[in-house]
Amino acid sequence: MNHAHATPWRTLLAAVAVIGLAAATPASAQDKGELDRIVSSKVVRVGAIEAYPYYRKDLATDTWTGIIPDLARLMFGSIGVKVEFVPTEWGTAAAGLQAGKFDIVGGFNATPQRALAVGFSDIVAESKIGIVGAADKVKALSTWDEVNRPEVRIAAVDGASTTRAAQEFLPKATWTLVKSTDAMILELETGRADVILSNEPTLALFLQAKKKGTLVIPTPVRAQPINFGLRKEAKDLKEWMDITLEYYKISGAVNEIWTKYLGTR
């Protein structure tokens, strides 16, 4: 009698074990992590913003150039991974990361607000916040207190962390927010703004290209870290990127890329 009932029980236990094994399989695949997925697929997707010198798309060749594309190709190329670029904007980059539209985004300043939503690599470099305008406009703007007046018209890129940070300590200035660096420069060149505000690399490149204008880093100096943004759960990818960034900083390769686009720091 007992033997007769044992067979159904054994069958049931075996079925439960199979179900449990099947349920565990997807979780194990997920546990492999972002880095394993990228290495296996041999592709990393990088969020790209039209913001030179960090990024610029060459329309003639349909390729991305700049500090971040060069750095991403160097880092991921070292492990045989191809870099693909997915266009985005500063203001929507965090949402794009969370939605899985791309794996990382470079030139992404780590801020307390962004850190609630996304993770960050170690610092690539530090970037001072500055302004550029005609010499007669900026000569009286040597401090941020002098900039923080309603009669000072500032053009800046909407959604950029530099813009958001500056708006916090320049609430009295008159702001015009635009979608891109080129649109910001147009505001200055057409006289609709007295100064443009951005990070020092962007402003320095503008001066190199236009051969006009004066760069001022008002005091007290304010700077922001330049990082790679990635999904918060991608801890294996962050660890690898931090190690790789440090490796190429020590080798001098990061500084060589910076110098290629901006000259000696």
N, C-alpha and C positions, 0 to 999 in steps of 0.2 A: 504493500500500500504506500509506504513512504517512498519506495523506489519509483513508483508510478508517478508521484507528484514531483519528483526531483527534476525530471526532464524539462517540463515547462518552466520551472524556476531558472534552470541553467540557460535555457533559450532566452528568457527575459533578460537575465544578467548580461549575456553576450550581446544582445541588442542594445542595451544601455551603454555598454562599453564602446560599441561601434559608433553610436550617436555621439558619445562624449569625444571620441577621437575625431570625428568629422567636424564637430563644433570647434575643437581646439585648432584645427588646421588654419583657418583664416586668421585667427589671432596671432598664430606663430608667424604667418607671412607679414602681418602688420608690424609685428615686433622687430622685423628686420631693420626698420628705420629708413630715414630719408637718404642717408649716405649710401646704404646698400642698394636702394632703388636707383639712385643716380649712377652709381658705378655699374650696376647690372644693365641699365638701359644705355649707358655711355652718353647720356645727354643731361645737361643741366639747363634749366630755363631761367634766364635772368631778366627781371623787369627793367626796362630801359626808358629813360626820360630824356626828351630833347633838351639837354642842359649842358652845353659845353663849358668847361673842359671835361666834365665827367662823362658825358655821352654826346655823340652827334651821329646822325645817320647820313651817310653819303648816298644821295639819291641816284647818282650815276652808277654806282656799283652795288647798291642795296646792302651795304655793310655798315656796321656800327663801329665807330672809332672813339677814342677818348681814354681817360684814365681807367674807368671801370671796365670797359671791354678788354683793354690790354691786360689788366690785372686778373680778370676772370679767366681769360684764355691761358695766361701763364699758370695760374693756380690749378685749374681743372685739367688743362692740357698735360700737366705733370703726371696725371693718373689716367690718361687716355680718354678723357671725357670731353665731348664736343659742347660748345656753348651756343645756345639758341637764345635770341632776344625777343622779348614780348613787350611791345610798346605800352606804356602806362604814364601816369602823371604823379607828381609828388603827393597831391591831395588824395589820391585813390590807391596809392601803392600798398598801404597796410591792408586795405580790404582785398586787394588783389592777391596778396600773400595768403591771407586767411582763406580765401576762396579756392586756392590751389591753382591760380592762373599761371604762376611762376614760382620758382623755388627760392630765389634770393633776389634782392634788389640792392645795388651798390650806391655809394654816395649818400646813404640814408642816415641822417643824424639821429643818434640815440637820444630820446627825450623821455621824461617821466610819463608823459601821456601815451606816446607810442609804445613804450615798454609794457603797458597794460595789455596791448593787443598782439605784439610781435616780439620775437627775440632778436638779439643783436650779436654780431661778432665782436671781437676785440677791436680797438681803435686802429684804423688805417693811418690816419693823420688828424691833426687839429686844424681848424679853419677859423680865422678871425672874421668878425662881422665888420663891414665897412660901407662907405658910401663913395660914389663918384658923381662929380658934377663939374660945371665950369668953375674955373679958379675963383672968379669973383663971387660965386654962390657958396663955395665950401670954405672959404678962408675964415669965415666966422663960425664954422661948425666943428671946432676941435674937440668938443666934449658932447656926450650924449644929451646932457641937459640943454645945450644950445640947439640940438637937433629937435628936441621934444617941444616944439612950438607950432601952433596952428598955421603960421605963415610958411612953414617948411613943407613943401609938397614932395612926397616920397612915392616913387614907383617901385613895386616889388612883385615877385612871382607868388601868386596865390597858392597856398598849401605848402610852400617850402618851409622847412623847419626854421631856417634863418628868419624868414618873414614873421612866423608865429612868435619866435623868441623876441624879435625886435618890437613887435606890436605890444608886448607886455611892458617893456620899459620906455616905449615912445607912444603913449596913449593920446597925447595932445597933438601930435603931428597930423598932417592931412595925407591920407593914404589913397593910392590908386593901385588896385591889385589886378594883375593880368595873368594870362595863362602860361606864358613862356618867357625865356630870357630875351628873345628877339623882340617880343612885344614890349617888354620892360624898357629896353634900349630905345625903342621907337618913342615912348612917352617922353624920354629925356631929349631926344633929338628934335622932337616937334615942339618942345617948350611947355608941354603939359605938366612936366615934373621938373623940380629943381635939382633933384638928385635921384639916383637909383641906389637901392640897398640890396646887398647880397653878401655871399662869402668872398673872402679875399681872392681865391683862385679865379672865380668868374669875373670879378672886377679887373684883376690884373690882365686877364686875357682880352677883355674889352679894350683896355688902354693900349695893348700891343697892336690890336687890329685897327683901331680908329685913329691912333696917334693924336688923340685930343682928350681933354678932361683931366681932372685931378683926383687922385685917390686919397681918401682920408680914413684912418682908423681912429675914430673918436675915443676919448678916454672917459671912464676906465675901460680898458680893452676887454672886449667880450668875445669869446671863442666857443666853437662847438666841435664835438668829435665827429669825424667822418667814419662811418661803419658800413657793414653789410647788414641788411635786415633779412630775417628768415622766420619761419614759423616757430612758435614757442616750443612745440613738441619735438622739433628737429635737433635734439641735443647731441646726437652723434655727428651730424653735419656741422654744428657749431664747434664742437671739439676739434674736428679735423681742420676746419677753416682757421681757427685760432692758431693751431700749430703751424699750418702752412703760411699764414700771414707772418708769423714771427720768423719763420725760416727765411722768407724772401725779404723781410725787413733787414735781417742780419746780413744777408748776402749782398744787399745794396740794390736789389732788383726793383723794390717798391720805389725807392728814391729815383732810380733811373727813369721809371715810367712817369713819375711826377715831373721830373726835369724835362723830359721829352715834350711835354705840353705847356709847361709854365716857366721853365728856366729854373735856376738854382733857388732853393728855398732859403 
